Amino acid sequence: MNAQGNLLAMPLRERRRKVSILASSWLVQTNPSPAAGLMIDGYLACEVAHHETHVTISEHACVEADIHARTVDVFGQVIGNIFSSGKVTLATGADVQGDICCSGLYIEDGARFMGRVAMG
């Protein structure tokens, strides 16, 4: 994956300026407020509705809900559907169980995906 578009490759100080981070010790059950972007590094059991922003699911994260975002990078687990007006990337080690609706889809070797894809 291109490090230029990967928030996880950025220094932590830069990431904090650009996104809201849900840490690994958090359990969230209501939709987090939209910000410049969202990085999830914990367990999330509610819809993510960030239609105009970028969402990153870290390798330690588990999201059991639908995700709506402009672009989505998945490094961890998603059990739910992903709706993106832009590109969705499933990185090595990602595990997605649900449908993906997007303009572009990139699946790296070692990513797992079970569902349907609609592009357009």
N, C-alpha and C positions, 0 to 999 in steps of 0.2 A: 504494500500500500504506500502511496506517495506521502512522505512525511510532511509535505507542505500543507496537505489537507487534513492531517491527523492531529487532533488535539492532544492525544496521549504522547506524541513526540515532542510537544512544546514543553519548555520549562514550566514548572508548576506556577511560578509567579505570573507568567504570561497567560496561562490557562485561567487563573483566577480573575484576571481583568476581562476576559472574554465570555465567561460562562458562569452559570450557577452550578455548584457541585453538590450532589447528594452523596455523602460519605458512606462507606461500607457498614458502619454501625447503625445506620438509620433504617427505619421501617416506615415507609410513607404510604398512606392509604387515601390521600386526596390529591387532586391534580396540582402539581407544583406550578407557581406563577411563571408566565413566560418571561424570559430575560433575553440577553443577546445570544444565548445558547444554553444547552443543558448537558451536563455530564452526569450519568448515573453510575455510582460505584457501590450500590447497596441493593436492597430488595425493595421493589416498587410494585404495589398491587392496586394500581389505578390507571386510568387512561392518561396518556401523555399527549396533550393538545398544544403543540408548539408549531403551528402551521407555517410560520414565517421564519423559523430559526433552525439551527442545526442541533441534533441530538446524538450524543455518543453513549453507548452502553459499554462500560469497561469490562475487562475480562473477569472481574470478580462480581459483576452485577447479575441480577435476575429480575426481569420485568415480566409480570404476569398480567398483561393488559395490552390494549391496542396502542400504537404509537402513530401520531400524526405530526409530521415535521417536513420542512423543506428538504433537508438531507439527513440521512441516518447512517452512522457507522456502528456496526455491532461487533464487539469483541467477546461478549459474554452470552448470556442466555435470554431469549425472548420467547415467551409462550403467549402468543397473540398475533394480531395482524399488524402489518406495517404499511402505512399510507404516506407516500412521499411525492411531492411535486417535482422533485429533483432525483438525485442519485442515492441509491442504497448500497452500502458496502458491507459484505459479510467477510470478516477477517478470519485468518487461520485460528481455529479454536472456537469460533462462534457457533451457537446452536439455536436455530430459529425453528419453532413449530407454529406455523400459521401462514397465512397468505401475505403476499407482498404486491402492492400496487404502486408503481413508480415509473419515472421516465427512463431511468437507467439502472442496471443492476450489475454489480461486480462481486463475484464469489471467488475468494482465494482458495487455494488447495488447503484441505484440512478443515474447512468450514462445513457444518452440517445444516441441511435445510430440508424440512418436510412441509410441503404446502404447495400452493399454486401461485403463479406469477401472472400479473396483468400489466402490460407496459403500454404506454401511449400518452 
